[in-house]
Amino acid sequence: MRDVSSKWMFVVMASALAASPLAATAQEEGGTKTARELRADYDKSLRGKTIAYLPIALGIPLQDEWGRVVREEAEWRGMKYVVRDPNNNPSAMQQALTALVDQKPDVLIVQNPSVTLLMKDLKRAESQGTHVIQINMASNYKSGAFVGADWREVGKMLATDVVAQCGTGSGKSGKVQIVQGELAAAASVDQVGGIMEVFGKDPAIKVVSNQAANWDANTALNITATVVQQHPDLCASIGFWGIMESGAAQAIRNAGKTGDVRVYASGEGSQLDCDQVNQGSFYKFLSYKATEQGHDLILAAETLLQSGEKAGTKHLVYFTRPVWLDKSNANGANCFALPKK
């Protein structure tokens, strides 16, 4: 009885306190002072600022999804969004970056085609006060932030699954094809590093082809058609981007080897990627979730702008957790579809 009485008295006292004029002072007309101050500080750091986006090319699910998320989130924050499309032309990209740096936006998001091409202008941008965020493929210049996949981790994850399917004890040939993107791109350099680290631990694995298709599906198709002809007992093909590796999958299908050759790819996780999985063209797909990366880009921009620190002072990293997709989960939220224009 005493415990019940004590609890009842506590409830009564708490209710009386909440109804008192003293408790009412915790609220003000128009909301709390703290909330207003937080929003004022937030708007001061972001509203009116310019965020510029320079991908390798538009019209592709990966880059378009990054741009969609950044544009929508930036506009909600009262920021000006600027985008340039070099259309997969390195020379045009260099020119576009030079022009953007001259305009001195507050934040610059860049996707590097190689580890060296854009270094000078990225450094110049930060020296002029522009915060630089590199997306998915870093250059040899370490800027204010990097958002994207840990490519060495991605390579190791791909290779580990391939070893389980094709390595010692599998009863398979152990023959593996690698289809790289651009040889000088960070995604290629680091994925190969991770793959070979894992493959080197199993003598049964034999890399019979390691060629660059330069992110092009037709090139991947032609390379793979030759590899399958030369090695009809090929066990697996690893491609560094879903759209490119779809060409390799087509060559394997043309040879009547679908199901016999395990086709792996990494990529953004678009509906196109999921379709390849569900149709059986890809055995497994390692998604680094472009939609999530778009939100991380905005988070990085917010952090840099609110820090009040000089551009180039911080070196933030936002790695994306890779997620395996197969027929059991290549659907729903795991597969983004761009809104129709």
C-alpha positions in Angstrom: 0.0 0.0 0.0 2.8 2.4 0.9 4.4 1.9 -2.6 1.1 2.6 -4.3 0.5 5.7 -2.3 4.0 7.0 -3.0 3.6 6.6 -6.7 0.2 8.3 -6.6 1.6 11.3 -4.7 4.4 11.6 -7.3 2.0 11.7 -10.1 -0.1 14.3 -8.4 2.9 16.5 -7.6 4.2 16.2 -11.2 0.9 17.2 -12.6 0.7 20.2 -10.3 4.2 21.3 -11.2 3.4 21.0 -14.9 0.4 23.2 -14.5 2.2 25.9 -12.5 3.3 29.3 -14.0 6.9 28.2 -13.3 6.6 25.3 -15.9 4.9 27.6 -18.4 8.0 29.8 -18.6 9.7 26.9 -20.4 7.6 27.8 -23.4 7.3 31.1 -25.2 5.0 32.3 -27.8 6.4 31.2 -31.1 8.3 28.2 -29.6 11.4 27.9 -27.6 14.3 30.4 -27.8 16.8 27.5 -28.3 15.0 26.2 -31.3 14.9 29.6 -32.9 18.5 30.2 -32.2 19.5 26.8 -33.7 17.6 27.5 -36.8 19.0 31.0 -37.2 22.6 29.7 -36.9 21.8 26.9 -39.4 20.3 29.3 -41.9 23.2 31.7 -41.5 25.6 28.9 -42.4 23.7 27.5 -45.4 21.0 29.8 -46.8 22.2 31.6 -49.9 25.3 29.5 -50.3 26.1 28.0 -53.7 26.8 24.3 -54.1 28.2 23.2 -57.5 28.1 19.6 -58.8 30.5 18.3 -61.5 30.0 14.6 -62.4 31.8 12.7 -65.2 28.5 12.7 -67.1 24.7 13.1 -66.6 22.1 10.8 -68.1 23.3 7.9 -66.1 21.5 6.5 -63.0 24.5 6.9 -60.6 25.3 10.5 -61.4 21.7 11.5 -61.9 20.6 10.1 -58.5 23.5 12.0 -56.7 22.4 15.1 -58.5 18.7 14.6 -57.7 19.3 14.2 -54.0 21.8 17.1 -53.7 19.5 19.5 -55.7 16.4 18.7 -53.6 18.2 18.8 -50.3 20.1 22.0 -51.2 17.0 23.8 -52.4 15.2 22.9 -49.1 18.1 24.5 -47.2 17.8 27.7 -49.3 21.0 27.0 -51.2 21.7 27.7 -54.9 22.4 24.5 -56.9 24.6 24.6 -60.0 25.5 21.6 -62.2 27.7 21.1 -65.2 27.7 18.1 -67.6 31.0 17.4 -69.4 29.3 14.4 -71.1 32.2 11.9 -70.3 34.7 14.2 -72.0 37.9 14.6 -69.8 38.9 17.8 -71.7 35.4 19.3 -71.3 35.4 18.3 -67.6 38.7 20.0 -67.0 37.4 23.2 -68.7 34.2 23.1 -66.7 36.0 22.7 -63.4 38.4 25.6 -64.2 35.3 27.8 -64.9 33.5 26.7 -61.8 36.6 27.3 -59.6 36.8 30.8 -61.1 33.2 31.4 -60.0 34.1 30.5 -56.4 31.1 28.5 -55.2 30.9 27.8 -51.5 30.9 24.0 -52.0 32.1 22.0 -55.0 31.2 18.4 -55.5 33.4 16.6 -58.1 33.6 13.0 -59.4 37.1 12.3 -60.6 37.7 10.3 -63.8 41.3 9.6 -62.7 43.5 10.2 -59.7 45.5 13.0 -61.4 43.4 14.9 -63.9 41.7 17.5 -61.7 44.1 17.8 -58.9 45.4 21.3 -59.6 42.0 22.9 -59.8 40.7 21.1 -56.7 43.7 22.5 -54.8 43.1 25.9 -56.3 39.5 25.9 -55.3 40.2 25.3 -51.6 43.0 27.9 -51.6 40.3 30.4 -52.7 37.9 29.4 -50.0 35.7 26.8 -51.8 35.0 23.6 -49.8 35.7 20.6 -52.1 33.9 17.2 -51.7 35.1 14.4 -53.9 32.5 11.7 -54.7 33.1 8.0 -55.1 36.5 8.3 -56.8 39.2 10.3 -55.0 42.1 12.0 -56.7 45.6 12.1 -55.3 44.7 15.4 -53.7 43.0 15.0 -50.3 40.3 17.6 -50.1 37.9 18.7 -47.4 35.7 15.6 -47.7 35.3 12.3 -49.5 32.0 10.6 -49.9 31.7 7.1 -51.4 32.7 3.5 -51.4 35.8 2.1 -49.9 36.9 0.5 -53.1 39.5 -1.8 -51.6 36.8 -3.1 -49.3 34.5 -3.6 -52.3 37.2 -5.5 -54.2 37.9 -7.8 -51.2 34.2 -8.5 -50.7 33.8 -9.4 -54.4 36.8 -11.6 -54.4 35.9 -13.4 -51.2 32.6 -14.5 -52.7 34.3 -15.5 -55.9 36.8 -17.7 -54.0 33.9 -19.4 -52.2 32.3 -20.2 -55.6 35.4 -21.0 -57.7 38.3 -21.6 -55.3 39.9 -24.6 -53.6 37.3 -27.3 -52.9 34.7 -25.9 -55.3 35.3 -28.4 -58.1 35.4 -25.5 -60.6 38.2 -24.4 -62.9 39.1 -21.4 -60.7 39.4 -19.2 -63.8 38.2 -15.6 -63.3 37.9 -12.6 -65.5 38.2 -9.0 -64.3 36.6 -6.1 -66.2 38.0 -2.8 -65.0 36.7 0.7 -65.7 39.3 3.4 -66.5 42.7 2.1 -65.5 43.7 5.3 -63.8 40.4 5.7 -61.9 40.5 5.1 -58.1 37.6 2.7 -58.4 39.7 0.5 -60.7 43.1 0.9 -58.9 41.7 0.1 -55.4 39.3 -2.6 -56.4 42.0 -4.5 -58.2 44.2 -4.1 -55.1 41.6 -5.6 -52.9 40.7 -8.4 -55.3 44.3 -9.5 -55.8 45.0 -9.5 -52.1 42.2 -12.1 -51.6 43.0 -14.1 -54.7 46.6 -14.4 -53.8 45.6 -16.5 -50.8 44.0 -19.3 -52.9 46.3 -21.0 -55.5 43.2 -22.4 -57.2 42.2 -19.0 -58.5 43.6 -18.0 -61.9 42.9 -14.6 -63.3 42.8 -15.3 -67.1 41.8 -11.8 -68.1 42.2 -8.4 -66.4 41.3 -5.7 -68.9 39.8 -2.2 -68.9 36.5 -1.6 -70.6 36.5 2.2 -69.8 33.0 2.0 -68.2 31.5 0.9 -71.6 29.1 -2.0 -71.9 30.0 -2.7 -75.6 33.7 -2.9 -74.8 33.0 -5.2 -71.9 30.9 -7.4 -74.2 33.6 -7.7 -76.8 36.3 -8.4 -74.2 34.2 -11.1 -72.5 33.2 -12.7 -75.8 36.9 -13.4 -76.5 37.6 -14.6 -73.0 34.7 -17.0 -73.0 35.8 -18.4 -76.4 39.4 -18.9 -75.1 38.2 -20.2 -71.7 34.9 -22.0 -72.0 35.3 -23.3 -68.5 35.5 -19.7 -67.1 34.1 -19.7 -63.5 33.4 -16.1 -62.8 33.4 -12.5 -64.2 33.9 -9.5 -62.0 32.9 -6.1 -63.3 33.5 -2.7 -61.6 30.2 -1.1 -62.6 26.8 -2.7 -63.2 26.1 -0.9 -66.5 29.5 -1.8 -67.9 29.3 -5.4 -66.6 25.9 -5.9 -68.2 27.9 -6.1 -71.5 29.9 -8.9 -70.0 26.7 -10.7 -68.9 25.4 -10.3 -72.4 28.5 -12.0 -73.9 28.1 -14.9 -71.4 24.4 -15.2 -72.3 25.3 -15.2 -76.0 27.7 -18.1 -75.4 25.0 -20.1 -73.6 27.0 -19.8 -70.3 24.5 -18.0 -68.1 24.5 -19.8 -64.7 27.7 -21.6 -65.5 29.7 -18.4 -65.2 29.1 -16.4 -62.0 28.8 -12.7 -63.0 29.5 -10.2 -60.2 29.3 -6.4 -60.3 29.4 -3.4 -58.0 27.4 -0.3 -58.5 24.8 2.2 -57.4 21.9 -0.1 -56.9 19.5 1.3 -59.5 16.5 -0.6 -60.9 18.6 -1.5 -63.9 21.1 -3.3 -61.6 18.3 -5.1 -59.8 16.7 -6.2 -63.1 20.0 -7.8 -64.1 20.0 -9.8 -60.8 16.4 -10.8 -61.1 16.8 -11.9 -64.7 19.7 -14.1 -63.7 22.3 -12.1 -65.7 24.1 -11.1 -62.5 24.8 -13.8 -59.9 25.2 -11.2 -57.2 25.5 -7.4 -57.1 27.4 -5.3 -54.5 25.5 -2.1 -54.1 27.0 1.1 -52.6 23.6 2.9 -52.6 23.7 6.1 -54.6 20.7 7.6 -52.8 22.5 7.3 -49.5 25.6 8.8 -51.0 23.6 11.8 -52.1 22.4 12.4 -48.6 26.0 12.0 -47.3 27.1 14.7 -49.8 24.7 17.1 -48.2 25.8 16.1 -44.8 29.4 16.7 -45.7 28.5 20.1 -47.1 26.6 21.1 -44.0 29.4 20.0 -41.8 32.1 22.0 -43.7 29.9 25.1 -43.9 28.8 25.1 -40.3 32.4 24.4 -39.0 33.4 28.0 -39.9 36.9 26.6 -40.7 39.0 27.5 -43.6 38.5 25.4 -46.7 40.9 22.5 -46.9 41.4 22.4 -43.1 39.3 19.3 -42.5 39.6 15.9 -44.3 36.3 14.2 -43.6 35.4 10.8 -44.9 31.9 9.3 -45.4 32.2 5.7 -46.5 29.2 3.8 -47.8 28.4 0.4 -46.4 28.2 -2.0 -49.3 25.2 -4.3 -49.4 24.9 -7.6 -51.3 21.9 -7.9 -53.6 20.7 -11.2 -55.0 17.3 -12.5 -56.0 16.1 -12.6 -52.4 16.5 -8.8 -51.9 16.9 -7.1 -55.3 13.7 -5.2 -54.9 11.9 -2.4 -53.1 14.0 0.2 -51.4 17.2 -1.6 -52.5 16.6 -0.6 -56.1 16.1 3.1 -56.8 14.3 4.3 -59.9 14.8 7.9 -61.1 11.6 9.9 -61.4 10.4 10.3 -64.9 10.9 13.7 -66.4 
